[in-house]
Amino acid sequence: MKKLSRRARIATGGAAVAVVAAGTFGAVSANASAPTAAKAAPAANVKGNTTTTSTHLTIAAATKAAQAALRAAESEGQRVSVAVVDRNGNTIVTLRGDGAGPQSYESAVRKAYTAVSWNAPTSELAKRLETTPNLKDIPGTLFLGGGAPVDAKNAPIAGVGVAGAPSGDLDEKFARAGVSALN
């Protein structure tokens, strides 16, 4: 058997020490992250009128509204995208109809967001731009016809947005068909 040089023995020993150290470190790290038997502090017990409850559409209801809006558009030969957002503007569901333009997806989401944010159809909100033109500068909004709010207990809970038809009036007609499907 060939005898290793001093340099080879030092390198081999160093590698062995590194492997042992890494294994020890890994065991200590794994052990440090192991759950302890200590009991977690109880959650705060909030009392009084310090919380609220909000109403949200289920995904099934949002899908029903989106499908109804898309069917209404398709029945008139229109190629659109439909979006339903929740009260906070988070997208619940989107449908892009066959042949809908690439810009229609984002426009539908923004119209739905605008409708729920102001609890009004976007065609009405577009009229407000005459007296308050800087409204259009609010991020995420689109002040064109095609968005309709969904209400429950006199409060906005969602918005339906449609984009892609030749006019905002048609887009909004289809969005309202989506809202009507929820009644």
Summary of the structure (lengths in Angstrom):
residues: 183
radius of gyration: 29.1
end to end distance: 88.6
largest distance: 94.7
contacts: 553
relative contact order: 0.16
helix: 46%
strand: 15%
